Amino acid sequence: MIGAVLPPDVAAVSVFGDPPPADGRGLFPAETAAIARSVPHRRAEFTTVRMCARSALDKLGIPPVPLVPGKRGAIDWPAGVAGSMTHCTGFRAAAVARTEVAVSLGIDAEPNLPLPDGILEVVSLPRERAALAGLSRQRPDVHWDRVLFSAKESVFKTWYPLTRRELDFTEAELDFDPGAGTFSARLLVPGPEVAGHRHGTFPGRWTVGHGFVLTAIVLPG
Protein backbone atom coordinates (compact mmCIF):
# COMPACT_ATOMS: atom_id res chain seq x y z
CA MET A 1 0.00 0.00 0.00
CA ILE A 2 2.84 2.41 0.83
CA GLY A 3 4.19 2.09 -2.71
CA ALA A 4 1.07 3.76 -4.11
CA VAL A 5 2.12 7.16 -2.76
CA LEU A 6 5.91 7.03 -3.21
CA PRO A 7 8.21 7.12 -6.24
CA PRO A 8 10.12 3.91 -7.02
CA ASP A 9 13.47 5.32 -5.88
CA VAL A 10 12.18 5.69 -2.31
CA ALA A 11 12.59 2.49 -0.29
CA ALA A 12 9.58 1.64 1.85
CA VAL A 13 8.29 -1.19 4.03
CA SER A 14 4.87 -1.52 5.63
CA VAL A 15 3.07 -4.14 7.70
CA PHE A 16 -0.40 -4.63 9.10
CA GLY A 17 -0.28 -5.05 12.86
CA ASP A 18 2.71 -6.20 14.88
CA PRO A 19 4.34 -9.42 13.70
CA PRO A 20 6.63 -10.98 16.33
CA PRO A 21 8.92 -10.01 17.84
CA ALA A 22 7.16 -6.80 18.79
CA ASP A 23 7.91 -6.67 22.52
CA GLY A 24 11.12 -4.66 22.40
CA ARG A 25 13.47 -7.47 21.41
CA GLY A 26 15.81 -6.48 18.62
CA LEU A 27 15.99 -2.85 19.70
CA PHE A 28 19.23 -1.01 20.33
CA PRO A 29 19.87 -0.02 23.97
CA ALA A 30 19.16 3.65 23.27
CA GLU A 31 15.82 2.71 21.70
CA THR A 32 14.94 0.46 24.62
CA ALA A 33 15.69 3.34 27.00
CA ALA A 34 13.39 5.63 25.00
CA ILE A 35 10.36 3.41 25.69
CA ALA A 36 11.35 2.10 29.13
CA ARG A 37 8.19 3.50 30.73
CA SER A 38 5.83 2.87 27.81
CA VAL A 39 2.78 0.63 27.89
CA PRO A 40 2.93 -2.67 25.94
CA HIS A 41 0.96 -1.29 22.97
CA ARG A 42 3.39 1.59 22.58
CA ARG A 43 6.40 -0.75 22.84
CA ALA A 44 4.92 -2.97 20.14
CA GLU A 45 4.29 -0.20 17.61
CA PHE A 46 7.67 1.40 18.40
CA THR A 47 9.43 -1.92 17.78
CA THR A 48 7.55 -2.82 14.61
CA VAL A 49 7.96 0.53 12.90
CA ARG A 50 11.72 0.36 13.54
CA MET A 51 11.80 -3.11 12.04
CA CYS A 52 10.16 -1.55 8.98
CA ALA A 53 12.67 1.31 8.95
CA ARG A 54 15.69 -1.00 9.21
CA SER A 55 14.30 -3.18 6.42
CA ALA A 56 13.87 -0.08 4.27
CA LEU A 57 17.41 1.08 5.05
CA ASP A 58 18.67 -2.38 4.11
CA LYS A 59 17.21 -1.82 0.63
CA LEU A 60 19.62 1.14 0.36
CA GLY A 61 22.52 -1.00 1.57
CA ILE A 62 22.65 0.70 4.97
CA PRO A 63 23.27 -1.51 8.04
CA PRO A 64 21.02 -1.36 11.14
CA VAL A 65 21.40 1.76 13.29
CA PRO A 66 19.57 3.09 16.35
CA LEU A 67 16.54 5.21 15.44
CA VAL A 68 15.90 7.20 18.59
CA PRO A 69 13.13 9.82 18.64
CA GLY A 70 14.25 13.34 19.43
CA LYS A 71 12.27 16.54 19.77
CA ARG A 72 8.83 16.23 18.15
CA GLY A 73 9.67 12.60 17.41
CA ALA A 74 12.21 13.54 14.75
CA ILE A 75 14.69 10.76 13.94
CA ASP A 76 18.41 11.31 13.44
CA TRP A 77 18.71 9.26 10.25
CA PRO A 78 22.11 8.06 8.96
CA ALA A 79 24.15 10.64 7.05
CA GLY A 80 22.91 11.08 3.51
CA VAL A 81 19.47 9.63 4.23
CA ALA A 82 16.03 11.23 4.53
CA GLY A 83 13.29 9.20 6.12
CA SER A 84 9.91 9.08 7.80
CA MET A 85 7.93 6.60 9.89
CA THR A 86 4.24 6.29 10.70
CA HIS A 87 1.97 4.05 12.73
CA CYS A 88 -1.69 3.89 13.61
CA THR A 89 -3.82 1.08 14.99
CA GLY A 90 -3.20 -1.90 12.73
CA PHE A 91 -0.64 -0.38 10.35
CA ARG A 92 3.07 0.56 10.50
CA ALA A 93 5.32 1.88 7.72
CA ALA A 94 8.68 3.51 7.05
CA ALA A 95 10.18 5.15 3.98
CA VAL A 96 13.78 6.22 3.31
CA ALA A 97 15.77 7.65 0.42
CA ARG A 98 19.24 8.92 -0.33
CA THR A 99 19.31 12.71 -0.01
CA GLU A 100 20.24 13.08 -3.67
CA VAL A 101 16.85 11.50 -4.35
CA ALA A 102 14.83 13.22 -1.63
CA VAL A 103 16.03 16.09 0.52
CA SER A 104 13.12 15.43 2.89
CA LEU A 105 10.01 13.27 2.98
CA GLY A 106 7.03 12.63 5.19
CA ILE A 107 4.49 9.80 5.37
CA ASP A 108 1.41 9.41 7.54
CA ALA A 109 -1.19 6.66 8.01
CA GLU A 110 -4.60 7.05 9.62
CA PRO A 111 -7.76 4.94 9.86
CA ASN A 112 -10.26 5.80 7.14
CA LEU A 113 -12.73 7.04 9.74
CA PRO A 114 -14.16 10.47 10.61
CA LEU A 115 -12.06 12.68 12.84
CA PRO A 116 -13.23 12.97 16.45
CA ASP A 117 -15.58 15.87 17.14
CA GLY A 118 -13.87 19.25 17.33
CA ILE A 119 -10.59 18.23 15.67
CA LEU A 120 -11.37 19.40 12.12
CA GLU A 121 -11.93 22.99 13.24
CA VAL A 122 -8.50 22.99 14.93
CA VAL A 123 -6.48 21.52 12.05
CA SER A 124 -8.11 23.16 9.03
CA LEU A 125 -8.73 26.51 7.39
CA PRO A 126 -12.23 27.73 6.38
CA ARG A 127 -11.54 27.22 2.65
CA GLU A 128 -10.34 23.67 3.29
CA ARG A 129 -13.49 22.85 5.26
CA ALA A 130 -15.65 24.30 2.49
CA ALA A 131 -13.99 21.98 -0.05
CA LEU A 132 -14.70 18.79 1.90
CA ALA A 133 -18.35 18.52 0.84
CA GLY A 134 -17.43 18.60 -2.85
CA LEU A 135 -14.68 16.04 -2.35
CA SER A 136 -17.09 13.74 -0.52
CA ARG A 137 -19.55 13.88 -3.41
CA GLN A 138 -16.82 12.75 -5.80
CA ARG A 139 -15.39 10.05 -3.50
CA PRO A 140 -17.98 9.16 -0.85
CA ASP A 141 -15.88 6.15 0.22
CA VAL A 142 -13.22 8.49 1.60
CA HIS A 143 -13.36 10.34 4.92
CA TRP A 144 -11.85 13.57 3.61
CA ASP A 145 -11.48 15.21 7.00
CA ARG A 146 -9.11 12.35 7.90
CA VAL A 147 -7.23 12.66 4.59
CA LEU A 148 -6.76 16.37 5.29
CA PHE A 149 -5.45 15.65 8.78
CA SER A 150 -3.07 12.97 7.49
CA ALA A 151 -1.75 15.20 4.71
CA LYS A 152 -1.02 17.97 7.21
CA GLU A 153 0.89 15.46 9.33
CA SER A 154 2.96 14.60 6.25
CA VAL A 155 3.57 18.31 5.66
CA PHE A 156 4.95 18.70 9.18
CA LYS A 157 7.10 15.57 8.92
CA THR A 158 8.64 16.97 5.72
CA TRP A 159 9.01 20.51 7.09
CA TYR A 160 10.51 19.85 10.52
CA PRO A 161 13.77 18.08 9.54
CA LEU A 162 14.58 20.98 7.20
CA THR A 163 13.76 23.82 9.60
CA ARG A 164 13.68 22.44 13.17
CA ARG A 165 10.78 24.85 13.65
CA GLU A 166 7.16 24.23 14.55
CA LEU A 167 4.48 24.52 11.88
CA ASP A 168 0.87 25.01 12.89
CA PHE A 169 -1.87 23.08 11.13
CA THR A 170 -3.25 26.38 9.85
CA GLU A 171 0.08 27.50 8.35
CA ALA A 172 -0.32 25.30 5.27
CA GLU A 173 -3.32 25.33 2.93
CA LEU A 174 -4.12 22.11 1.07
CA ASP A 175 -5.84 21.36 -2.22
CA PHE A 176 -6.76 17.80 -3.27
CA ASP A 177 -7.31 16.18 -6.64
CA PRO A 178 -9.66 13.27 -5.88
CA GLY A 179 -9.17 11.68 -9.29
CA ALA A 180 -5.38 11.81 -9.52
CA GLY A 181 -4.68 10.92 -5.90
CA THR A 182 -2.54 14.03 -5.43
CA PHE A 183 -2.55 17.11 -3.22
CA SER A 184 -0.65 20.36 -2.95
CA ALA A 185 0.27 22.06 0.33
CA ARG A 186 0.89 25.80 0.04
CA LEU A 187 2.94 27.09 2.96
CA LEU A 188 1.53 30.28 4.50
CA VAL A 189 4.85 31.06 6.21
CA PRO A 190 8.32 31.35 4.62
CA GLY A 191 9.27 27.90 3.40
CA PRO A 192 12.55 26.05 3.96
CA GLU A 193 15.44 26.92 1.66
CA VAL A 194 17.30 23.92 0.30
CA ALA A 195 20.12 24.08 -2.27
CA GLY A 196 19.26 27.67 -3.07
CA HIS A 197 15.57 26.97 -3.70
CA ARG A 198 12.92 28.12 -1.27
CA HIS A 199 10.08 25.62 -1.05
CA GLY A 200 6.73 27.39 -0.80
CA THR A 201 4.68 24.40 -1.92
CA PHE A 202 4.92 20.73 -0.96
CA PRO A 203 3.46 18.30 -3.55
CA GLY A 204 1.97 15.10 -2.18
CA ARG A 205 0.03 11.94 -2.91
CA TRP A 206 -2.77 10.16 -1.05
CA THR A 207 -4.48 6.79 -1.22
CA VAL A 208 -7.16 4.85 0.64
CA GLY A 209 -7.37 1.09 1.05
CA HIS A 210 -7.73 -1.76 3.56
CA GLY A 211 -9.46 0.66 5.92
CA PHE A 212 -6.59 3.16 6.03
CA VAL A 213 -5.70 6.59 4.66
CA LEU A 214 -2.09 7.06 3.60
CA THR A 215 -0.40 10.32 2.53
CA ALA A 216 3.15 11.14 1.50
CA ILE A 217 5.31 14.08 0.45
CA VAL A 218 8.71 13.70 -1.22
CA LEU A 219 10.83 16.79 -1.88
CA PRO A 220 13.30 15.87 -4.64
CA GLY A 221 16.97 16.17 -3.81
Secondary structure, 3 states (H helix, E strand, C coil): CHHHHCCCCCEEEEEECCCCCCCCCCCCHHHHHHCCCCCHHHHHHHHHHHHHHHHHHHHCCCCCCCCCECHHHCECCCCCEEEEEEEECCEEEEEEEECCCEEEEEEEEEECCCCCCCHHHHHCCHHHHHHHHHHHHHCCCCCHHHHHHHHHHHHHHHHHHHHCCCCCHHHEEEEEECCCCEEEEEECCCCCEECCEECCEEEEEEEEECCEEEEEEEEEC
